[in-house]
Amino acid sequence: MKIGIDCRMYGSRFTGIGIYVERLVEYLAKHDHENEYVLFLSKSGMSDCEVSLPNFKKVETNARHYSFAEQVVFPLQIAREKLDLMHFTHFNAPLAYRGKSVVTIHDLTLSFYPGRKMTSSFHRFGYSTTIGSIAKRAEKIFSVSEHTKKDLVEILDVDENKIVTIHNGVSAERFSADIPAETVEKTKRGLGIEGRYLLYTGVFREHKNLVRLVEAFGQIAEKYPDVDLVLAGKEDPGYRDVRDAIVRLSLSGRVRLPGFIDNREIVALYKGAEAYVFPSLYEGFWLPVLEAMAAGVSVLCSKGSSLSEVAGEGNALFFDPLRVDDMARALDEFLKNPEKKATLVERGRKWVKRFSWDSMGASILEEYQKLDTKN
């Protein structure tokens, strides 16, 4: 069988989806030497993807997401390869493509939180048309969580029998590896971080709920003068609410904004944290929760959406993300009870063993084989 894979978002620079695509390709390259694969990669992806095997072909495409080329050029490139099956790893699939396909839908965030960049009726129409079309055309939909599956059924009216839930994995060996204390301290100093800290990683967007997190931290900051809040991630220039909240609450000296953290520093940053705190209002999965657990860090996070499913009951300290007082209660409960940290760390390390990229890759390959037209 000849299978195409949309790898336009390949590698860690594309965060969660990029890691998903990279790990899938790695698994298939290691374990499947029978099927043929065509990887559609961006220019940067062509150099990032080092797979070089007889049954793998790399095709460069400049069809960026939400572009004219995606709708006109990309389907022609796909058709030229005469595929038996095309795997779209994101819902941005060309409307004109009518070959046999499967799609991975990671979440329906834009259905609930369109953000400030998708406020026009044109953008909303484009999103709803694109995701609705591929959900209808695809032979199978791979959902990364039961929560996303539920949203697909309720929001897009998809037949649940068409949806296969395949959880993401976590590179536990990487995050659990021992790191010298001096390396952790050097990383902290390089990022302008001193002493104890609570850590958030991710983008700065409305649904990440960072303003409430800053407000909750403000409620307990005086009680714990030796603990700072570190919000690590790429800031959105059009979303100033977080910085405004920091200034409004006079927390400029207590809330650190080190910016985007690369792969060389992220493990050390996890290792040095008192806890990983994630206050999001909506997620389809969210890998850093599992990465933090693998690194031996306690997790405090929102209850609801997929986070209860990903973190697992009893493995994290949950709070209501809509209530600042409940978030502050969780932070205080954790910081004043050292034994809570030890319990969460132990449970988290056991929990992450349920999630592996090999299991994810094997499940997807099995679904490919079920759709093999040659059988």
N, C-alpha and C positions, 0 to 999 in steps of 0.2 A: 504494500500500500504506500502511496506517495502522499505525505502529509505536510501541509504548510503551517507555519506558526508565525503569528504576528509578534515580532520581537522589537518593534519600534521603541518600546519602553523596556530596554534591557539594561540591567545593572543597578547598583545601589544608588546611583545619582537620581533614579526615579523612585527612590524609597521603596515602599511595600510592594507595589506592582512590579517594579524593576527587579527586585530580589526574587519574587515569585517566578518571573519569566526566566531569569538566570538559573535558578535551581531546577526548574523543569527541564531546560535544555541540558544541563549537566547530568541529570538523571538519565535522560533518553540517550545521551551520548555514551554513557557508561554501560547501560543495560540493554539497549535495543540496537542490534546490528542487522536486523531483517528489513524493517521498514525504511523507506527513503524520507528524508526530511529537507524541507526548504525553509530557511530562516530569513524572514524579511526584516532587515535591520536598517537603522539610520546610519549616517556616515560615522558617527562616533561609536555606534554599536558594532560596526564592521571591525574596528580595531579592538574594542573591548572583548568581543566574543572570540575566544581562542580555539573553539572547536574546529578540528581539522580531521575529518574522517571521510572515507569513501561514500558513506550513505548520507552525508550532510552537505548541503549546498547553501551558501550565503548569497543573498540578493540585496543589494543596496536600494533603498527607497527614500525619496525626500518628501514622502507624503506625511506631513505633520498632522497631528490630530486636529480636527475641526477645520481642516483646510480644503480648498478646492481640489488640490491634488489627491487628497484622501478619497474623494468621491469620484474622480475621473481617472487619474493615473493609476492609483493603487489597484483597483479591480482589474485593470488591463494587465498589470504586472502579475497578479495572481493567476489570471486566466492563461497567461503565457506558459505557466509551469505545468498545466494539465494535471491538476491535483485530484486525488480521490477524496480528500478531506482537508478543510481549512480550519485551524483553531485560532479564533480571535481571542486574545488574552485580555481584552478590555472591550467595553461595549461599543467603542468607536469603530464600527465596521461599515464599509461602503454600502450605501443603500442599493446600488445597482448589482451587487454581487449576488448571484443566485445558485452558486455551487453548494455542494454539501458542506455544512459547517457545524462547529460547536463553538460556544462562547463561554468565557469565564466572566461572571459579573461579581465584582468584589463588594459592591455596596450600592445603595440608592441614595447616597448623601445628597446629591443635587435635587432630588425630589422633595427633600425636607428642608435643606439649607442651601439654596442656590448661591448664596454669597453675593458680594457686591460687584463681581465681574459678570454675572449672568442675570442682570436685572431686566434687560429688554425682552420684549415679547418674541423677538427674532431668536435670541439665544435660547429661551425656554422652549420654543417650538423645535429648534434644532436638536436640543437634548432629548426631548420626549419622543420625537420622530425617530431618532437614531436608535435609542435604547429599545423602544417599542418594536421597531422593525426587526432588529437582530434577535430579540427575544422570541418573536413569532417565527422567524425563518430557521433558526438553529435547530438541528436535530436534538441536541442536548444542551442544557445550561449547567455549567459547573458553578455552584455557589460555595463560597469559602466558609459559610456558617449557616446554621439552621435559621438564624435571625434574618439573614439576607434572603434565604429561601422563602420565609414567611412574607417578607416585603414584596418579593417578586410575584407571589400568588395574590396578595392583597392589592398592590399598587398597579401591577401590569397585567393582572388577570391571567397569569401563566398557569398551565396545567401542572400541578405539583409532581406528576409522574414523569414529567420531562426534565425535572431538576435533580441533579445529583450533588449532594453536599460533600465536598472534599476539603477538609481543613488544611490550612497552611501548616508549614513545619517551622522549626526553629533550629538554627545551627548551634545546638546546646554545647558541643565540645569547644566551640570558639569562645562563647561567653562564660563558660565555667572554668576556663583555663586560669591557672594561678598567674597573677601579675605582681611583681615586686612592689612593696609599699612606696618605694622611692619613685617608681614610674607613675603611680597614681598621684603622688604629691607634685611631681614635675608637670603632669598634665593639668592639674588644678591650677598651679601657678601660671602656666602658660595661658590659661583662659581667664585669669583674674579672679579665681575662686579661692577663698580662704575658709578654713574650719569646716564645720558640719553643714550639710545642705540637703534639702529635699529637691528632687530632680524631676523635671518634665522634659520630654523630647518630642519634637513634632513641629508642624507648621503653625503659624499664627492666623487662625481663621475663626469666624464667629462660632461655629459648632464645636470648636475645641474648648470653649468655655473658660478661657484663661482669665478673663476679667473677674469672674466669680472666685477662681482660685486665688488670685491676688488679694481679693477682699477677704477671703477666708484666712489666708496667711496673715493679713493685717490684724485680724482678731486675736491671733495667738503670738504674734511677733514679740511683743513686750515680755511675755511669759518665758520665751525661749530666746534670749538675746544672742546666744551662740549658734543659732541655726538660721541659715539663709535659704531663700528659694531661688533655684536656678532654672530658668526657662530657656532651654537650648533648642535652637531651630531657626530656620530662615524666616525672617519677618516679611510680612506683606506691606509694602509702602502705603497701600491704600487702606490699611487697617491699623490705625493708631490707637485704638481703644485700650490696648494693654499698657502701653507707655503712659497714656493719659491717666489710667487708674493708678499706676505706680506713683506718679507725681501727686495726684489728688490725695492719696493716702500717706504721703510723705515716707515712701518705702524705697527711695532711690538707692540708699545704702544697703538695703537688705534683699532686694530682688536683682539677681544678676542675669544679664542677657548676653551670653557669649557668642551668639550667632550659630550658624550651621556647624555641626560637629562631624568631622570625617571619620571614616572607618578605623583609622589608627588610634583615635582618641576615645571613641564611644565606649569601649569595654572598660577602660580605666575610669571613665566618668561614672559608669554604672557602679563599679566596684567601690568608689569613694563615697557614694551617696548613702544617706540614712535610709531613704526610701524612694521609690519611683512613684510619682503621683500623676494620675491621669484623669482629668475631670470632664472628658468629652461627653457631649450630649448624644452623639450618634457615631457608630463605627460599624463597618462590615466585619472587621476582624481585629486588627491592631497588633502587629508583631512585637513591638517593644515591651508589652506586658510580659510576654513569654521570655524575651531576651533578658529582661531585668531579673525574672525568677531564675533563669539559668545562671546568671551572674551572681546569684546568692543575695539578691536585694529584695527587701519587702516591697509589696505592691499595695498601694491605696488607690482605688479607682471607683468610677461611677458604677452604680448598679443600673441595669437596663441595657438596651440595644444588644449587641453581641458580647459585650464585655463580661457579663455574668457567665456566659458560655465559655469564653476564652480563658478567663481567670479561674473559674471553677469555685463552687461554694466552699468556703472555709480556707481558701488558699490566698485570699486577699482581704483587705479591710475595705468594705464597700461604704459608699455614701450617696445621698441623693444629690445629683449634680445641679438641680434647680434651687437647692437650699444652701445658701452660704453658711448658715449656722450649723447645718449638719456636716458640711465639709470641714468646717473649723473644729467641730466635735471629733471627727475622725483623726485629724492632724494632732489634736491635743491628746486623744486617747493613745495614739501610737507613741508619741514622744515621751509621755510620762510613764509608759509601761515597757521597760527594756525587754521583759520576757515575751511581749507581743512580737517584737522583732525576730527573736529566735524561732518562735513558733511558725511565723509566716515564711521565713527563709527555708525552714525544713520542709514545710508542705509545698512550697513553690517548686523546690528542686525535684520533688517527687512528681509533681503534676506535669512539668514540661516534658517528661519522658513519653507522654502520650502523643506528642506532636513531632513528626519527623518529615523532612523533605523527601526522603526515600519512600515513605508511605504515600505521600501526596503524588509523587511521580508515578508510582506503581498503579495507583488508582486511576490516574488519567490515562496511562497507557492501556489499561484494561478496558476503559471506555472507548478508546480509539479502536481496539481490536473488535469490539462488539459491533462497530459500524463499518467494518471492513467489507467492501462490496465484492471482494474476491472470494469471500467465504460462502 
